[in-house]
């Protein structure tokens, strides 16, 4: 039998050997996509160390509104306090460790653990503990908190004791989504998709558009990202002219360094829609009131933040992708659609048109990703070379290998 340190040494040696054998600009080796030891290392070195997008502040407008964020066995309650501030309370009772909150979202004046009835305030303080002795100090047994930041209305949380800085992330999110008014937006719809696949296969798929033409015909007839950049130079030049005419100045940025910088990693870029396409709709026309801009810009503004969060803005709506690792071979993906804060369903937008593209695309991606996992599980799988169009995935895999080492 091995003690804890011996087991850790075995995993360290396994990981070092895998990294040493990893070919450059190739997909990861099989163990990275399903080995339980590697997944545990993913949790400790990547998922628990970085900032994760937990949604948008508009979902929690009133004191007492709450929703859970859950990832890889951990759970936190994001709640609007009586003071109007958002907090992220660890969903673990300070009595014997039960989950305090069993509902995914709701509203209340306090949280009472269903197991033994300990009751916590919206700020996490312990308000009541049944039949405890007189000398019991309630002030020492409040719910623990994790770190939370609100950036342009987006809620980010970190489970790390000392979280990475958010200077780059905040600067990027403000530059990219301030012009679209995301701070004042609201969530119009949300969908949850469950994949029988490792979380990295899901994230990698969303970082490249090499697969878009064969797999997503609906997306590809609207978005020029499905072509190599050299083939759409004229479109990109027209986008630059259009952006300048509208006073939009959103530069591309690359802060995809390792956490040794002390800052969260993020990347931002803009790319054109095809001619006469305004938004991600069946006919390419707008689907909701403009968000901050005075006219359609014919563009998509995209940000990849940390290990699991992707953000996309059109002129009239936004989309948030939250990848939620569950186990070594299961992942959830939540998709949230944003509209202008005063937009009303049925009057200002049709929810079917608003959600059409990313519903059909997400359903197709579920099939793609799950079949990718089945192939990776094969004894015949070997890492294959990435195509030039998969440059974002190459950068992400390089970053991941530095983070997990």
C-alpha positions as CSV (number, residue, x, y, z in Angstrom):
1,X,0.0,0.0,0.0
2,X,1.2,3.5,-0.9
3,X,0.9,6.5,1.4
4,X,-0.4,9.8,0.1
5,X,3.0,11.1,-0.8
6,X,3.9,7.9,-2.6
7,X,0.7,8.1,-4.7
8,X,1.4,11.7,-5.5
9,X,4.9,10.8,-6.7
10,X,3.5,8.2,-9.0
11,X,1.0,10.7,-10.5
12,X,3.8,13.3,-10.9
13,X,6.0,10.7,-12.7
14,X,3.1,9.7,-14.9
15,X,2.3,13.3,-15.8
16,X,6.0,14.2,-16.5
17,X,6.3,11.2,-18.8
18,X,3.2,12.2,-20.7
19,X,4.3,15.8,-21.1
20,X,7.8,14.7,-22.3
21,X,6.1,12.5,-25.0
22,X,3.6,15.1,-26.1
23,X,4.2,16.0,-29.8
24,X,4.1,19.7,-30.6
25,X,1.0,21.1,-32.3
26,X,-0.8,17.7,-31.9
27,X,-3.9,16.7,-30.0
28,X,-3.3,15.5,-26.5
29,X,-2.4,12.0,-25.6
30,X,-5.2,9.6,-24.6
31,X,-4.6,9.8,-20.9
32,X,-5.4,13.5,-20.8
33,X,-8.9,12.8,-22.1
34,X,-10.1,10.3,-19.5
35,X,-7.5,9.2,-16.9
36,X,-9.0,9.8,-13.5
37,X,-5.6,10.7,-12.1
38,X,-5.1,13.4,-14.7
39,X,-8.7,14.7,-14.1
40,X,-7.9,15.1,-10.4
41,X,-4.8,17.0,-11.4
42,X,-7.0,19.1,-13.8
43,X,-9.2,20.0,-10.8
44,X,-6.4,21.0,-8.5
45,X,-4.0,22.7,-10.9
46,X,-6.5,24.2,-13.4
47,X,-10.1,24.3,-12.5
48,X,-9.7,25.3,-8.8
49,X,-6.9,27.8,-9.5
50,X,-8.6,29.9,-12.2
51,X,-11.5,32.3,-12.6
52,X,-14.7,30.7,-13.9
53,X,-17.7,32.6,-15.4
54,X,-20.7,31.8,-13.3
55,X,-23.3,33.8,-15.3
56,X,-24.7,37.3,-15.3
57,X,-25.7,39.6,-12.5
58,X,-29.1,40.2,-14.0
59,X,-30.2,36.7,-12.9
60,X,-30.0,37.8,-9.3
61,X,-31.6,41.2,-9.2
62,X,-33.1,41.2,-5.7
63,X,-31.7,40.5,-2.2
64,X,-32.2,36.8,-1.5
65,X,-32.0,35.7,-5.1
66,X,-29.5,32.8,-5.5
67,X,-28.2,30.2,-7.8
68,X,-25.6,27.5,-7.6
69,X,-22.3,27.1,-9.4
70,X,-21.1,23.5,-9.4
71,X,-18.0,22.1,-10.9
72,X,-16.0,18.9,-10.4
73,X,-17.8,18.0,-7.1
74,X,-17.6,21.5,-5.6
75,X,-20.6,23.7,-5.1
76,X,-21.1,27.4,-4.1
77,X,-24.2,29.5,-3.6
78,X,-24.1,32.8,-5.5
79,X,-26.5,35.1,-3.6
80,X,-27.5,38.8,-3.6
81,X,-27.2,40.0,0.0
82,X,-29.4,42.5,1.9
83,X,-26.7,45.0,1.2
84,X,-27.1,44.5,-2.5
85,X,-23.7,42.8,-2.9
86,X,-23.2,39.4,-4.6
87,X,-21.3,36.7,-2.6
88,X,-20.3,33.2,-3.3
89,X,-20.9,31.0,-0.3
90,X,-19.4,27.5,-0.1
91,X,-22.3,25.1,-0.1
92,X,-21.0,23.0,2.8
93,X,-22.7,23.1,6.2
94,X,-20.3,24.0,9.0
95,X,-21.9,21.3,11.2
96,X,-21.3,18.0,9.4
97,X,-20.7,19.0,5.9
98,X,-24.0,18.5,4.2
99,X,-24.9,20.5,1.2
100,X,-27.0,23.4,2.6
101,X,-28.8,24.4,-0.6
102,X,-30.3,21.6,-2.7
103,X,-32.1,23.8,-5.2
104,X,-30.3,25.1,-8.3
105,X,-31.8,28.6,-8.0
106,X,-34.5,30.5,-6.1
107,X,-35.2,33.2,-3.5
108,X,-35.1,33.2,0.2
109,X,-34.3,35.2,3.4
110,X,-31.8,32.6,4.7
111,X,-30.4,29.1,4.0
112,X,-31.4,26.3,6.3
113,X,-29.5,23.0,6.1
114,X,-32.1,20.3,5.6
115,X,-30.0,17.8,7.6
116,X,-29.9,19.3,11.1
117,X,-31.5,22.7,10.6
118,X,-28.5,25.0,11.0
119,X,-29.6,28.4,9.4
120,X,-27.3,30.9,7.7
121,X,-28.0,34.5,6.6
122,X,-27.5,35.8,3.1
123,X,-24.0,36.9,4.1
124,X,-23.2,33.3,5.2
125,X,-23.2,34.1,8.9
126,X,-24.6,31.3,11.2
127,X,-27.9,32.6,12.6
128,X,-29.2,29.5,14.4
129,X,-27.9,26.1,15.4
130,X,-30.5,24.0,17.2
131,X,-29.9,22.8,20.7
132,X,-26.2,23.7,20.7
133,X,-24.7,24.5,24.2
134,X,-24.5,28.0,25.5
135,X,-20.8,28.3,25.0
136,X,-21.1,27.5,21.3
137,X,-19.7,30.4,19.3
138,X,-21.9,30.9,16.2
139,X,-19.6,33.6,14.8
140,X,-16.9,31.0,14.1
141,X,-19.1,28.8,12.1
142,X,-20.4,30.8,9.2
143,X,-20.3,29.5,5.6
144,X,-17.0,29.9,4.0
145,X,-16.8,32.2,0.9
146,X,-14.9,31.9,-2.4
147,X,-13.8,34.9,-4.4
148,X,-16.2,36.7,-6.7
149,X,-15.8,39.6,-9.2
150,X,-18.4,41.3,-11.4
151,X,-16.9,42.5,-14.7
152,X,-19.3,44.2,-17.1
153,X,-22.2,42.4,-15.5
154,X,-20.5,39.0,-15.8
155,X,-20.0,37.1,-12.6
156,X,-16.6,35.3,-12.2
157,X,-15.7,33.1,-9.2
158,X,-12.5,31.5,-8.1
159,X,-12.2,28.6,-5.6
160,X,-8.5,29.4,-5.0
161,X,-7.4,30.6,-1.6
162,X,-5.3,33.3,-3.3
163,X,-6.9,33.9,-6.7
164,X,-5.1,35.0,-9.8
165,X,-5.3,38.7,-10.6
166,X,-8.1,40.0,-12.9
167,X,-6.3,43.1,-14.3
168,X,-6.0,41.6,-17.9
169,X,-9.3,39.9,-17.7
170,X,-11.1,43.0,-16.5
171,X,-9.4,45.2,-19.1
172,X,-10.3,42.8,-21.9
173,X,-13.9,42.3,-20.8
174,X,-14.5,46.0,-20.4
175,X,-12.9,46.8,-23.8
176,X,-14.9,44.1,-25.6
177,X,-18.3,44.3,-24.0
178,X,-18.5,47.8,-22.6
179,X,-19.4,49.1,-26.0
180,X,-22.3,46.5,-26.2
181,X,-23.7,47.5,-22.8
182,X,-23.3,44.1,-21.2
183,X,-23.3,45.5,-17.7
184,X,-26.9,46.5,-18.2
185,X,-28.0,43.5,-20.2
186,X,-30.2,40.7,-18.9
187,X,-30.4,36.9,-19.5
188,X,-33.1,36.1,-21.9
189,X,-32.7,32.3,-22.1
190,X,-30.4,29.5,-20.9
191,X,-29.9,25.9,-21.9
192,X,-27.9,23.1,-20.3
193,X,-26.2,20.4,-22.5
194,X,-24.6,17.3,-21.1
195,X,-21.7,15.6,-22.9
196,X,-20.3,12.1,-22.4
197,X,-16.8,13.5,-22.9
198,X,-13.8,15.0,-21.2
199,X,-14.1,18.7,-20.6
200,X,-11.0,19.5,-22.7
201,X,-12.5,17.9,-25.8
202,X,-15.5,20.2,-25.3
203,X,-13.5,23.3,-24.8
204,X,-11.1,22.6,-27.7
205,X,-14.0,22.2,-30.1
206,X,-15.2,25.7,-29.3
207,X,-11.8,27.2,-29.8
208,X,-11.5,26.4,-33.5
209,X,-13.6,26.7,-36.6
210,X,-11.8,24.2,-38.8
211,X,-14.8,21.9,-38.1
212,X,-17.4,24.5,-38.9
213,X,-17.9,24.0,-42.6
214,X,-18.5,20.2,-42.4
215,X,-20.3,20.2,-39.1
216,X,-22.2,23.5,-38.9
217,X,-23.8,24.6,-42.2
218,X,-26.1,27.0,-40.4
219,X,-23.2,28.8,-38.7
220,X,-21.0,28.7,-41.8
221,X,-23.4,30.6,-44.1
222,X,-23.3,33.5,-41.6
223,X,-19.8,33.6,-40.1
224,X,-16.6,34.2,-42.1
225,X,-14.6,32.4,-39.3
226,X,-15.3,29.2,-41.2
227,X,-12.7,30.2,-43.8
228,X,-9.0,30.7,-43.4
229,X,-8.3,34.4,-42.7
230,X,-6.4,34.8,-46.0
231,X,-9.5,34.0,-47.9
232,X,-11.6,36.7,-46.3
233,X,-9.2,39.6,-46.3
234,X,-11.6,41.9,-48.1
235,X,-14.3,41.1,-45.5
236,X,-11.9,41.8,-42.7
237,X,-10.8,45.1,-44.3
238,X,-14.5,46.2,-44.6
239,X,-15.0,45.2,-41.0
240,X,-12.2,47.5,-40.0
241,X,-13.7,50.4,-42.0
242,X,-17.2,49.7,-40.6
243,X,-15.9,49.7,-37.0
244,X,-14.0,52.9,-37.5
245,X,-17.1,54.6,-39.0
246,X,-19.2,53.5,-35.9
247,X,-16.5,54.6,-33.5
248,X,-15.8,51.0,-32.3
249,X,-12.3,50.4,-31.1
250,X,-12.0,46.9,-29.8
251,X,-8.4,45.7,-30.3
252,X,-7.4,42.1,-30.4
253,X,-5.5,41.1,-27.2
254,X,-3.5,38.1,-26.1
255,X,-2.8,37.5,-22.5
256,X,-2.5,33.7,-22.8
257,X,0.5,33.3,-20.5
258,X,0.7,30.9,-17.7
259,X,-0.4,31.6,-14.2
260,X,3.2,32.4,-13.2
261,X,2.3,35.9,-14.3
262,X,-0.2,36.1,-11.4
263,X,-2.9,37.1,-13.8
264,X,-5.8,35.2,-15.4
265,X,-5.4,34.2,-19.0
266,X,-7.6,35.6,-21.7
267,X,-7.8,36.2,-25.4
268,X,-10.0,38.6,-27.5
269,X,-10.5,39.0,-31.2
270,X,-13.1,40.2,-33.7
271,X,-14.1,38.6,-37.0
272,X,-16.6,39.4,-39.7
273,X,-20.0,38.1,-40.6
274,X,-20.6,37.7,-44.3
275,X,-22.0,40.5,-46.4
276,X,-25.6,41.5,-45.6
277,X,-25.5,39.5,-42.3
278,X,-26.3,41.5,-39.2
279,X,-26.8,38.8,-36.6
280,X,-27.0,35.0,-35.9
281,X,-30.5,34.4,-37.1
282,X,-32.1,32.2,-39.8
283,X,-32.2,35.1,-42.3
284,X,-29.1,36.9,-41.0
285,X,-31.2,39.9,-39.8
286,X,-31.3,41.3,-36.4
287,X,-33.1,39.4,-33.6
288,X,-33.3,41.9,-30.8
289,X,-32.7,45.7,-30.1
290,X,-29.2,46.9,-30.6
291,X,-27.0,46.6,-27.5
292,X,-25.0,49.8,-27.1
293,X,-24.1,50.3,-30.7
294,X,-25.9,52.8,-33.0
295,X,-25.9,50.4,-35.9
296,X,-25.0,46.8,-36.8
297,X,-21.3,46.3,-37.1
298,X,-21.2,43.1,-39.1
299,X,-18.9,41.5,-36.6
300,X,-18.6,39.0,-33.8
301,X,-16.5,40.0,-30.7
302,X,-15.1,36.9,-29.0
303,X,-13.3,36.4,-25.6
304,X,-11.9,33.2,-24.2
305,X,-11.3,33.6,-20.5
306,X,-9.5,31.1,-18.3
307,X,-10.0,27.4,-18.7
308,X,-13.7,27.1,-19.3
309,X,-15.4,30.4,-20.3
310,X,-16.2,31.7,-23.7
311,X,-18.1,34.9,-24.5
312,X,-19.5,36.1,-27.8
313,X,-21.2,39.4,-28.7
314,X,-23.2,40.3,-31.7
315,X,-24.6,43.9,-32.2
316,X,-28.0,42.8,-30.8
317,X,-27.3,40.0,-28.4
318,X,-24.6,38.1,-26.5
319,X,-23.9,34.5,-25.7
320,X,-22.1,33.1,-22.7
321,X,-20.6,29.5,-22.7
322,X,-19.9,27.9,-19.4
323,X,-18.1,24.5,-19.5
324,X,-18.7,22.6,-16.4
325,X,-16.4,19.5,-15.9
326,X,-18.1,16.8,-13.8
327,X,-15.9,13.7,-14.0
328,X,-13.1,12.5,-16.2
329,X,-15.5,11.7,-19.0
330,X,-18.6,13.8,-18.4
331,X,-19.1,17.6,-18.9
332,X,-22.0,20.0,-18.9
333,X,-22.2,23.1,-21.0
334,X,-24.5,25.9,-20.1
335,X,-25.4,28.5,-22.8
336,X,-26.9,31.9,-21.8
337,X,-28.3,34.4,-24.2
338,X,-28.1,38.1,-23.3
339,X,-30.3,40.9,-24.6
340,X,-30.5,44.6,-23.8
341,X,-31.8,45.2,-20.3
342,X,-35.1,46.8,-21.4
343,X,-35.8,44.3,-24.2
344,X,-39.0,42.3,-23.6
345,X,-39.8,38.8,-25.0
346,X,-42.6,38.9,-27.6
347,X,-42.4,42.6,-28.0
348,X,-38.7,43.2,-28.9
349,X,-37.5,39.7,-29.7
350,X,-38.7,36.2,-30.6
351,X,-36.9,33.7,-28.4
352,X,-36.9,31.1,-31.1
353,X,-35.1,33.3,-33.5
354,X,-32.8,34.6,-30.8
355,X,-31.7,31.1,-29.7
356,X,-31.9,29.3,-33.1
357,X,-28.3,29.3,-34.2
358,X,-26.6,28.3,-30.9
359,X,-29.2,25.7,-30.1
360,X,-28.8,23.9,-33.5
361,X,-25.0,24.4,-33.2
362,X,-24.8,23.1,-29.6
363,X,-26.9,20.0,-30.5
364,X,-24.5,19.3,-33.3
365,X,-21.5,19.9,-31.1
366,X,-22.8,17.4,-28.5
367,X,-22.7,14.7,-31.2
368,X,-19.3,15.7,-32.5
369,X,-17.7,15.9,-29.1
370,X,-19.1,12.6,-27.9
371,X,-18.0,10.8,-31.1
372,X,-14.6,12.4,-30.6
373,X,-14.4,10.9,-27.1
374,X,-15.4,7.5,-28.4
375,X,-12.6,7.6,-31.0
376,X,-10.1,8.9,-28.4
377,X,-10.9,5.9,-26.2
378,X,-9.9,3.5,-28.9
379,X,-6.7,1.5,-28.6
380,X,-5.8,2.8,-32.0
381,X,-6.0,6.5,-31.1
382,X,-2.8,8.5,-31.5
383,X,-2.4,12.3,-31.3
384,X,-3.0,13.9,-34.7
385,X,-1.6,17.2,-36.1
386,X,-3.7,20.3,-35.7
387,X,-4.5,22.3,-38.8
388,X,-3.4,25.9,-39.2
389,X,-7.0,27.0,-38.6
390,X,-6.8,25.4,-35.1
391,X,-4.2,28.0,-33.9
392,X,-6.3,28.9,-30.8
393,X,-6.5,25.3,-29.8
394,X,-2.7,24.9,-30.2
395,X,-2.2,27.9,-27.9
396,X,-4.7,26.6,-25.4
397,X,-3.2,23.1,-25.3
398,X,0.3,24.6,-24.8
399,X,-1.1,26.7,-21.9
400,X,-2.9,23.8,-20.4
401,X,0.3,21.7,-20.3
402,X,2.2,24.5,-18.6
403,X,-0.6,24.9,-16.0
404,X,-1.0,21.2,-15.2
405,X,2.8,20.4,-14.9
